């Protein structure tokens, strides 16, 4: 088995295994392949859903793709800017033991 290809991850700031191939067939995909780790890419895949859901992004449209490519570039620090706000609200800490029991119907 071959050693994983390492990249100095721009997002996480350390040397980590990179992606096996560019994620997009454009300049952004090439930059992500060269500068972003697989761990950071996996984070983006989870976080990108927040943008898709909040803005109801149509990934089949040129407009939707441009929006997501722009968010991706900012997310990874490949360009200056502010990420779009999302409707995502994190949960308030771990559930209490009592509420976990209530959910089970005990």
Secondary structure, 3 states (H helix, E strand, C coil): CCCCCEEECCCCCCEEEECCCCCCCCHHHHHHHHHCEHHHHHHHHHHHHHHHHHHCCCCCCHHHHHHHHHHHHHHCCCCCCCCCCCCCCCCCCCCCHHHHHHHHCC
